[in-house]
Amino acid sequence: MSFHVGAGRLFRSSNSAQIRTRQAARRAVTLIEMMVALVVTLIMMAAVIGAFSMASGSINDGRSMMEMADRVRSAAERLKLDLAGVTARATPWLRPEAGEGYLEIIEGPYNDTNPQVPGDTIYGDTDDVLLFTTRSTGEPFVNSFGQQSQVAEVAWICVPNVDKSGKPVPPSNPNYTLYRVSSLVLPGIDPKIASQGEVSTRAGDSSGIVPCTLGDLTKREYRTNAVRNTAFPYEFNAQKFIQTVNANPALYAKFVALTNVVGFDVKVWDPAAVTYTSGTVQVVPGDPGYGSGTAGALGAYVDLGYKATTPSFFSGPPQPASKTSGAAWTNATWDTWPMHYEYDGPAMDGVRNNAGAGGVDDVSERVTQAPYNFPLRGVQIKLRVYEPDSRQVQEVTVIEQFLPD
């Protein structure tokens, strides 16, 4: 082997060793590089987890909103069916012997211009009460005991959710449960069976109870299974009802129509209500700024007893002779009002007792008066629900007209 050949081999061997050493050096990772890589990996994982979390939250919020929409729609449809079957003519002074039942609307102390939670636009009116008798043209009403009837007495009313001490639950976001309490109208049923509950009954002339007829329920004193004051005008005792529900939540669970309610606002159609136009916006009773702008068309849905710029059918306090309220904003009531309060009075004696205007047994001779002695052409009910998971509010409006056939 020559010197040049040996030297060449030695050079190539040495060069290959250096290359392998450099390649090995390049393949090694320092601690700093590992830490940087780890941080980058963690950041990417956090981003991915955050994206999945946001997607999951959006899916849950969407599901909650759809469930809320289903519940609101179901309650609205049930309310529509009930209103469509109202048995009574929406005109005051019904005779009990006609057997028409009744329709009663109570405007609680709170309303659009006197809100329960001042300054909070989430909350609507929740202390209105809707009471009436209704007839089903399809499937009969069925109670928990399996009894059936085509006619029922129903009450739609909100009850505040409270804890054992009576404080709102939750304190930072009080909400309500809307109840639809139904009682079958079964006048021929055995009183012992009727006493089980969920049947409209009244106190008998002697001991025991008597199942109500529609004629009985025309009279205010016999309605809502005696959840009423015991003296004329026999007003519905909302506080007594609320206390009963809160004391027996399990018993009334079957009557829950809607939860997380922040608005149950019942309005009546007032053909004489003045609307106003401010710029391009029409302002109706209950809207901020009502009374300003240019007076426009007549007719709007209003709270009973609202403060009108000019007198209308359902503005101001009810008739004093009804004794349903001493002032506006305090349980103003529209009622079909039974005629039997006048049967023993001057309005039904066949004699002209009023020396002024009017004839024999004129309306001016009547001892009592309907709170608002005007026919009711229609009602509007707004249901508003708050969904706590998505923190969204949904509102639906139900309108029923009571026009003569």
Secondary structure, DSSP 8 states (H G I E B T S, - for coil): --HHHHHHHHHHHHHHHHHHHHHHHHH---HHHHHHHHHHHHHHHHHHHHHHHHHHHHHHHHHHHHHHHHHHHHHHHHHHHHHHTB-S-SSS-B-GGG----EEEEE-S-BTTB-SSTT-TT------EEEEEEE-SSS-EE-TTS-EESEEEEEEEEEE-B-TTS-BSSTTS--EEEEEEEEE--TTS-HHHHTTSSB-EEE-SSSSEEE--HHHHHSGGGGGGG-B-SSTT--B-HHHHHHHHHH-HHHHGGGEEEEEEEEEEEEEEEEEEEEEEETTEEE-TTSTTTT-SEEEEEEEEE-TTB--SS--TTBSS--GGG-S-SSTTSSEEEE--BGGGGTTSGGGSSS---SSS--TT-GGG-SS--SS-S---EEEEEEEEEETTTTEEEEEEEEEE----
